[in-house]
Structures are given as C-alpha cells and as structure tokens.
C-alpha cells in the first residue's frame, strides 16, 4: 500500500512538473498575455480540469515553486536543531532562495514577471502570504498560541530581504547586509532571549 501511494505521488508530481514546464515554455516563447490556459493544457497534453487540479490560476503556473519555497522557510524556523539560533537559519534559507532566483537562467522569467501587472500583483500577494506563514512558524517555534507583532515584523523583514536582494547589484552581499539589521531587530525583542518552544513571560 505505501508503495502504491508513493507511486501515485510521484506520478502526480511528474504531471505537475510537466504542466509547469509547458506553461513556462509557452509564456517565454509567445508572451504571458498571449497564452491561455487551454494552450498550456494542450502543450502539456492534459485536460484543463487536470491543469486546475494542480494550479489554481494562470499566475500560479509561473510560481510553481511557491509551495516549496514556503515550506523551506517554515522548515528554517521550526526544523533547526535545538538551541540553534533562529536568524542565522532564516539567513541561510533566504540566501539559498535568492541564489536560486538570481541565476542567469531565471532572468527571462523575472523580466516577464516585472512587465506583467497581473504577475506582479500575484507575486506581492504571495510574499505577504509567505510572511504570514513564516510569522506563524516563528510563533509556534516559541510556543506562542499566535503570531505576535515581533514574529510578524521579523517574518516580513526576512521576506522583504529576499525581494530587495533580488534587485541589488550584488544579491548575496545585500542579503548579508539586510540580515545584520534583522539580527539587531531580533535581539531587541523579548523572544530572542527565550529558548525555542518555551513561552516568554507576558508583560
């Protein structure tokens, strides 16, 4: 049974990747606005209903690594070794994401995003969602029932670091510089002085 379930998941992942690859190929060849959902489905040789079972919208086809990025950020906050500090873990995760998104191969994709109002709006909403998810993960990591202002602020700073660094002349150096400021901001919070998983005192 587990083997059958694993085979299903692999098949599902392969179909999703095939759709995403077909969409990106068409978008870059013809332009994002010139390609419709039916065009992508035909290129990937799947039904439109199959496409929508994997991607909720046309914009989501461009950001097919969305869930993976979000999971990596959450894992950085909650999956690190006991007593390992939070900010260096987030720094490492954001640095890896920036490196991925500033590779030469990603340049045509970001040009497409930057020149499409629909994609820019989607990317902004995605970043806000990632920030809220990360804030919740930070709160959970510290045993809090919900994200505090401090959790949400640090999460927003971390997500903005990714966005700002992508636009910098030296993205890796920009991430390092921004995280120096994030580290200072984190050290000013009560949360930084408590071991992960423990609830800091109120007041």
Rosetta blueprint (number, residue, H / E / L):
1 X L
2 X H
3 X H
4 X H
5 X H
6 X H
7 X H
8 X H
9 X H
10 X H
11 X H
12 X H
13 X H
14 X H
15 X H
16 X H
17 X H
18 X H
19 X H
20 X H
21 X H
22 X H
23 X H
24 X H
25 X H
26 X H
27 X H
28 X H
29 X H
30 X H
31 X L
32 X H
33 X H
34 X H
35 X L
36 X L
37 X H
38 X H
39 X H
40 X H
41 X H
42 X H
43 X H
44 X H
45 X L
46 X L
47 X L
48 X H
49 X H
50 X H
51 X H
52 X H
53 X H
54 X H
55 X L
56 X L
57 X L
58 X H
59 X H
60 X H
61 X H
62 X H
63 X L
64 X L
65 X L
66 X H
67 X H
68 X H
69 X H
70 X H
71 X H
72 X H
73 X H
74 X H
75 X H
76 X H
77 X H
78 X H
79 X L
80 X L
81 X L
82 X L
83 X L
84 X L
85 X L
86 X H
87 X H
88 X H
89 X H
90 X H
91 X H
92 X H
93 X H
94 X H
95 X H
96 X H
97 X H
98 X H
99 X H
100 X H
101 X H
102 X L
103 X L
104 X H
105 X H
106 X H
107 X H
108 X H
109 X H
110 X H
111 X H
112 X H
113 X H
114 X H
115 X L
116 X L
117 X H
118 X H
119 X H
120 X H
121 X H
122 X H
123 X H
124 X H
125 X H
126 X H
127 X H
128 X H
129 X H
130 X H
131 X H
132 X H
133 X H
134 X H
135 X H
136 X H
137 X H
138 X H
139 X H
140 X H
141 X H
142 X L
143 X L
144 X L
145 X L
146 X L
147 X L
148 X L
149 X H
150 X H
151 X H
152 X H
153 X H
154 X H
155 X H
156 X H
157 X H
158 X H
159 X H
160 X H
161 X H
162 X H
163 X H
164 X H
165 X H
166 X H
167 X L
168 X L
169 X L
170 X L
171 X H
172 X H
173 X H
174 X H
175 X H
176 X H
177 X H
178 X H
179 X H
180 X H
181 X H
182 X H
183 X H
184 X H
185 X H
186 X H
187 X H
188 X L
189 X L
190 X L
191 X H
192 X H
193 X H
194 X L
195 X L
196 X L
197 X L
198 X L
199 X L
200 X L
201 X L
202 X L
203 X L
